[in-house]
């Protein structure tokens, strides 16, 4: 077996994007649709809280644990970690984001939060603003960055300078995502305890 210039065998340099990742995402979306169609508030709330907890937990873990670790490891280690993480999160994170946001919207409609007057409606606006920022950053910055990183690390001689620059941007954006996830938890706690 040939070795890449970083000492990692080419076949092991990147984990492939497995078909079952997409199948699991489609199954999760189908469960969300079933909850919406059923009109069962408990089921919809469960889907919203479960997806939101996973989305928030993964964002916080990536931003405040994995990101700082990646900054301090060798290129070989960073390459192996990125190759293992990105294929798993490439479908997982947009799916969790979509399920959390969509189920939250349908819950807000069902619970009458869109009919609130001011000043209570400001909490709805805060939730929408934070989720919009999270989505724009996730789809507009993190997803393209993940793809660039993933394809760069698969090269026989990845450009360490590019990877370093992209990782600095990635870590900052993920840290911002983590901060906004904490902010959305504050807003959701307000919804849960009464406006």
C-alpha positions as CSV (number, residue, x, y, z in Angstrom):
1,X,0.0,0.0,0.0
2,X,1.4,3.4,-0.9
3,X,1.7,6.1,1.7
4,X,0.7,9.7,1.2
5,X,3.3,12.5,1.9
6,X,1.8,12.9,5.4
7,X,2.2,9.2,6.3
8,X,-1.5,8.4,6.1
9,X,-2.4,5.6,3.6
10,X,-4.6,7.2,0.8
11,X,-7.5,4.8,1.5
12,X,-7.5,5.7,5.2
13,X,-7.1,9.4,4.6
14,X,-10.8,10.1,4.4
15,X,-13.9,8.2,5.6
16,X,-16.4,8.0,2.8
17,X,-19.8,9.5,2.9
18,X,-21.9,6.4,3.5
19,X,-25.3,5.9,1.9
20,X,-26.9,5.0,5.3
21,X,-26.1,8.5,6.5
22,X,-28.6,9.8,3.9
23,X,-31.0,7.0,4.7
24,X,-30.9,7.9,8.4
25,X,-31.5,11.6,7.6
26,X,-34.5,10.8,5.4
27,X,-35.9,8.5,8.1
28,X,-35.6,11.4,10.7
29,X,-37.3,13.8,8.3
30,X,-40.1,11.3,7.8
31,X,-40.6,11.0,11.5
32,X,-40.8,14.8,11.8
33,X,-43.4,14.9,9.0
34,X,-45.4,12.2,10.7
35,X,-45.3,14.3,13.9
36,X,-46.5,17.4,12.0
37,X,-49.3,15.5,10.1
38,X,-50.5,13.8,13.3
39,X,-50.9,17.1,15.0
40,X,-49.8,15.5,18.3
41,X,-48.2,18.3,20.3
42,X,-46.3,15.9,22.6
43,X,-44.8,14.0,19.6
44,X,-43.9,17.3,17.9
45,X,-42.4,18.7,21.0
46,X,-40.4,15.5,21.5
47,X,-39.0,15.7,18.0
48,X,-38.2,19.4,18.4
49,X,-36.4,19.0,21.8
50,X,-34.5,15.8,20.7
51,X,-33.3,17.4,17.4
52,X,-32.6,20.7,19.1
53,X,-30.6,19.0,21.9
54,X,-28.5,17.1,19.5
55,X,-27.9,20.1,17.3
56,X,-27.0,22.3,20.3
57,X,-24.9,19.7,22.0
58,X,-22.9,18.9,18.8
59,X,-22.4,22.6,18.0
60,X,-21.1,23.3,21.6
61,X,-18.9,20.2,21.6
62,X,-17.4,21.0,18.2
63,X,-17.0,24.7,19.0
64,X,-15.5,24.5,22.5
65,X,-13.9,21.0,22.6
66,X,-13.0,19.7,19.1
67,X,-12.1,23.1,17.5
68,X,-9.5,24.0,20.1
69,X,-8.1,20.4,20.0
70,X,-7.7,20.6,16.2
71,X,-5.8,23.8,16.4
72,X,-3.1,22.2,18.5
73,X,-2.5,18.9,16.8
74,X,-0.2,17.9,14.0
75,X,-1.3,17.9,10.3
76,X,-1.5,14.1,10.3
77,X,-3.8,14.0,13.3
78,X,-5.9,17.0,12.1
79,X,-6.2,15.2,8.7
80,X,-7.4,12.0,10.4
81,X,-9.9,13.8,12.6
82,X,-11.3,15.9,9.8
83,X,-11.6,12.9,7.6
84,X,-13.6,11.1,10.3
85,X,-15.8,14.0,11.4
86,X,-16.8,15.7,8.2
87,X,-18.6,12.8,6.4
88,X,-20.7,12.2,9.6
89,X,-21.6,15.8,10.2
90,X,-22.1,16.8,6.5
91,X,-25.6,15.3,6.5
92,X,-26.3,15.2,10.2
93,X,-26.0,18.9,11.1
94,X,-28.2,20.3,8.2
95,X,-30.8,17.5,9.0
96,X,-30.9,18.4,12.7
97,X,-31.1,22.1,11.9
98,X,-34.0,21.5,9.5
99,X,-35.9,19.3,11.9
100,X,-35.4,21.6,14.9
101,X,-36.4,24.7,13.0
102,X,-39.4,23.2,11.1
103,X,-40.8,21.4,14.1
104,X,-40.4,24.5,16.2
105,X,-42.3,26.6,13.6
106,X,-45.2,24.1,13.6
107,X,-45.2,24.0,17.4
108,X,-45.3,27.9,17.5
109,X,-48.3,27.9,15.2
110,X,-50.0,25.2,17.2
111,X,-49.4,26.9,20.5
112,X,-50.5,30.3,19.2
113,X,-47.1,32.0,19.7
114,X,-47.4,33.7,16.3
115,X,-50.6,35.5,17.5
116,X,-48.9,37.1,20.6
117,X,-48.9,40.8,21.0
118,X,-45.9,42.9,22.0
119,X,-43.7,42.8,24.1
120,X,-44.1,39.0,24.2
121,X,-43.8,38.7,20.4
122,X,-40.2,40.0,20.7
123,X,-39.3,36.5,22.0
124,X,-40.7,35.0,18.8
125,X,-38.6,37.5,16.8
126,X,-35.5,36.7,18.8
127,X,-36.0,32.9,18.1
128,X,-36.5,33.5,14.4
129,X,-33.5,35.8,14.2
130,X,-31.2,33.4,16.0
131,X,-32.3,30.4,14.0
132,X,-31.9,32.4,10.8
133,X,-28.3,33.3,11.8
134,X,-27.5,29.7,12.7
135,X,-28.9,28.5,9.4
136,X,-27.1,31.1,7.3
137,X,-23.8,30.4,9.0
138,X,-24.4,26.6,8.9
139,X,-25.3,26.4,5.2
140,X,-23.4,29.5,3.9
141,X,-20.1,29.1,5.8
142,X,-19.7,25.8,7.6
143,X,-21.1,23.5,4.9
144,X,-18.9,24.9,2.2
145,X,-15.9,25.0,4.6
146,X,-16.5,21.4,5.5
147,X,-16.5,20.4,1.9
148,X,-13.3,22.4,1.1
149,X,-11.6,20.8,4.1
150,X,-12.8,17.3,3.2
151,X,-11.6,17.5,-0.4
152,X,-8.3,19.2,0.6
153,X,-7.4,16.5,3.1
154,X,-8.0,13.8,0.5
155,X,-5.2,15.2,-1.7
156,X,-1.9,13.3,-1.7
157,X,-0.2,16.5,-0.5
158,X,-2.8,18.7,1.3
159,X,-1.9,22.3,1.6
160,X,-1.3,22.8,5.3
161,X,-1.5,26.6,5.0
162,X,-5.0,26.4,3.5
163,X,-6.1,23.9,6.1
164,X,-4.8,26.1,8.9
165,X,-6.6,29.2,7.5
166,X,-9.8,27.3,6.9
167,X,-9.6,25.8,10.4
168,X,-9.2,29.2,12.0
169,X,-12.3,30.4,10.2
170,X,-14.2,27.2,11.0
171,X,-13.4,27.3,14.7
172,X,-14.5,30.9,15.0
173,X,-17.8,30.3,13.2
174,X,-18.5,27.1,15.2
175,X,-17.7,29.1,18.4
176,X,-20.2,31.7,17.3
177,X,-22.7,28.9,16.6
178,X,-22.2,27.6,20.1
179,X,-22.8,31.0,21.6
180,X,-26.0,31.5,19.6
181,X,-27.1,28.0,20.6
182,X,-26.8,29.1,24.2
183,X,-28.9,32.2,23.3
184,X,-31.6,30.1,21.7
185,X,-31.7,27.9,24.8
186,X,-32.4,31.1,26.9
187,X,-35.3,32.0,24.5
188,X,-36.6,28.4,24.5
189,X,-36.6,28.4,28.3
190,X,-38.7,31.5,28.2
191,X,-41.2,29.8,25.9
192,X,-41.3,26.7,28.1
193,X,-41.9,28.7,31.3
194,X,-44.4,31.1,29.9
195,X,-44.1,34.5,28.1
